[in-house]
Amino acid sequence: MNDLISSSLQKLKLNNISNPDLDLRILLNHCSRKKNEIIFSNFDHQDINIKKFNTLLKRRLNYEPISKILNKKNFWKYDFYVNEDVIDPRPESEFIIEEVLKLINNKNKKINILDIGTGSGCLAVCLAKEYKFSKITAVDISFKAIKVAKKNFIIHGCADQIIGKTCDINKIKRSFDLIVSNPPYLSSLEYNKTSSEIKKFEPKSAFLGGNDGLLFYKKYSKILPKLMKSKSYLVLEIGEKQAKNCINILSSANLRFVKKVKDFQKKDRILVFYKL
């Protein structure tokens, strides 16, 4: 095995980096001077920008996620620009898109959508792609997050379809046919138990939902119905043990509970509500 590969692999393993072989291959390909895929068995270090590679390897050895190093994370059918100002889109959040597609079959329908806590803008972009005639308002309390989201709106050709705003939903004075959100829902205890990669390289505010993780649902339960038109839907992501509490909180705000959806690990992850 090439010395560069063997020494780099050893460093990654000594630092307990998960999937060291895969991470090394990704970094080498990102630093390659050629378009061909890097293969360990047929590797020539002259094909690599060594200075760039060493810089990126050092960042990974410092536990910076590959997504933040490359500023790219895949979600649904697309690659999204990400940095330390937004959380990486997670596969579990794709269930939001799946549920919306079940609820609104007509993709040519003109619908107004609100994405609360848009972060990277991944939900807004995916919905814009699926519903070509929709108009989407994507909000976040973080100016830095909205800056990233707007970059993704441009990258994916949706800038004319999506309005990105830095604001609290208290400031919104109109109503929508559909509201989606992946809000902060970790309790203080759960956040303290998360990996160092999350704590060091992703915004705390996008994860922490108060002491019990239910702050968003409690704070906005009375506001959300006011933002919903008659016969509209609310599709929310929740923490794995929050279904009962969230159903009670939002049902008490006169929203009709429709269904809950489990994620890949069979944990409660998505709640759907309807406004009559």
N, C-alpha and C positions, 0 to 999 in steps of 0.2 A: 504493500500500500504506500502511496505517495506520502512523503514526510509531512507535508502541509496538512493533508487529510488526517493522518494518524495523530499528530500533535494537537490539532484542533479538536478532534473527537475526544481525546483524552482530557483536555481542559473542560469541555462541556460536561463530560461524565463526572469529573471531579467536583464540579459545581452543582451536581444533581439536576442538570437541565433535563426535563422530560423530552423524549423523542430527539436525542442528540443527532442521530443520523439524518433525520428529516430536516432539522433546523440547519444543519451544516450544508446539506444539499441546496436548500433554499437560499442561504447566504451566498454560496459559491455561484449559483446561477444569477443572482442579482448583481454580482460583481464581475460576471463574465464579459469578455470583450467580443464573444461570439454569440450568435443567436441559437446555436444548437444546445440542447439540454446537456448539462454536466452529468457525466456518469463516472462514478468512483473508479471503476475498473479500466476506464480509458481516459484518464485524467492527465492534463498537462498544465502545470502551474503557470506557464507562460500565457495561458488564455485568460488568466485572472488579473484584475487590478488589485494587486496585493495590498497596497496602502489602504484602499477603500475596504477591502475584506477585513483587514486587521482592525480597522475602526469599528466596523459593524459587529465583528466577533466580540470585541471588548464590551460593546453595549449589551449583547446577548448574555455574556458572562456576568453582567451586572443585573441579570434577570429582567431586562427590558423585553417585552413581548415582541415576537417577530412582526406582528401587525403594526406596532408603533415604529419599529425600525424601518420597515418598508413603506409605512404610511398607507397601508392597504388591507382591507378586510372584506371577504366575500359574504354576501347576504342575499338570499333568494336567488336571483339569476344574475346578480351584478357585483362588481367590485366597487367598494366605497373608500374614499379618502378618509383616513382617521389620524388623529394625533392625541396628545395627552389631554386635550381639552374635552374629549368625548369618550364615552365608553365604546368598546368594540361591539358591533351588532352581534347578538347571540343567536344560535340556531333556534332556541326556544321561541324567540320573538316572531319567527316565520309563521307560527301558528296563528298569529293575529291576521296576517295576510290570508291564510287559508280559510279562516272563519269568515272574513269579509267576503271572500269570493263565493262562499256558500250562501251568505245572507243576501247579497246583491248579485243576482245572476246576469242581469243585463249590463254588459260592459260598455254599452253605448249610452247608458243613462247619464244625464247631467246631474251630478251630485256635488254637494258642498261638504268637504271633509275638514275636520279639525284634528291635527296631530299634536297632542300635548306632551311637552318634554321631548322634542324631536331629536335632540342630540346630533348625531351625524346626518340626520335626515333620511335614514334608510327606509323607514315606514312610508314617509311621504313620497319618496321617489318611486318605491315599488307600487304604491297605490296609483300614482300618476301614470305609470307605465301600463297598469292593468285597466284603468278607467280613463281613457284618452280624453273624455269630455268633462272630467271632474275638475273642480277648482279646490285647491287645498291651501289651508292656512296652517303653517307649521310654527309652533311657538316654543320658546324655551326661556327660562329666567337667566340663562348664561349667555352673555354677548359673544363669548368666545365659541360656544357651541353653535350658535346661529351662524357665525362666520364660516365654520366648517360645513354646516348644512348647506349654506348658499353655494359653497364651492362644489358640493355634490350635485346640487340642482343644475348647475351649469354643465358639469361633466356629463351628466346623463340627459341633457337637453330638455329639462323640465322647468327651467327658470320662468317661463311665461305662464306655467300652470300652477306654480306654488309660490305663495307669499311667505317669506320667513320673517318672524318678528321676535324681538327680545321683549317679552312681557309676561306678567302673571295673568292667568285666565280671568281674574277679577276684572281686568280691563277690557275684555271682549264683550261687545254689545250686540252681537248677532247670533243667529242660531244655525245649526247644521243638520244635515241628513245622516251624518256618521261622525262619531268621535272615536279615535283610537289613542291609546297611550300605553307606554311602558314606563311607569313612574318609579321613583326610588321606593323600594319596599323591603330593604334589609333592616332588621332591628339592630340596635347598637351592638348587641352580643354577636349577632351573625356577621356584622361588618368586621368586628375585631378578629373573627376567625378566618376571614378571607386571606387569600395568598398575598405575599409581599409584592407580587407583580401587579395585582389590582391596587393595592394601597399606594404604591410608588408611582404608577404610570396611568392611572385612570382617576377621573374626578370623584372625590368622595360624595359630593352633593348628588351625583347621579345614582348612587347606591343607597345612601342612608335615608331611611324613612321614619326617623324619630326613634324613640326608645323601643317601641313595639313594632315598628315597621309599617304602621297603619296611618301615619300622619297625612299622606296625600288623600287617602280615601275619606278620612274624617273631615279634613279641612275643606275639601271641595264637593262633598256629597250633596250639599244644598245648591251649589252653583251649577254642577253638571246638567241637571234637568233643564235649567234655564237656557242652556246653550244648545239644547236639542229640540228640533222641530217635532211636530206630531208624527208618529210612525217612524221614528229614527232609532238608530242603534248606537250602543256604547260597547266597545270591545277593549277590555283591559287586561294587562298582564299583572299577575299577583305572585307573591311568595308561596312556596309549596304548602304551607300550613295556614294560609290566610283565607281560604275560600269561605268558610262559615262566617267569619267576622265581616268580610267584605260584602257578602250577600246581605247580611243583616243591615249593615251601614247604608248601602245603596238602595235596598228595598224600602227602608224607612224614609227615603227621600222620594218615594212614589215612582221608582223605576221598577219595571217588571223583570225579574230574573228569568233568563231564557235557558242558559246552559253553562256548564263548566267543561273545560277541555284539559286533558292531561298531556304532559310533554313526553319526550322520548323515554324518559325514565319513569313514566307512569305517575308523575307528581302533578297535582293540580296546578295549572299554569295560566289559563285564560278564562275570563268570565265575560259572558255576553248579557247585556241588558237591553230592554226595549222601552221606549216611551210611547204610550198610547196617544 
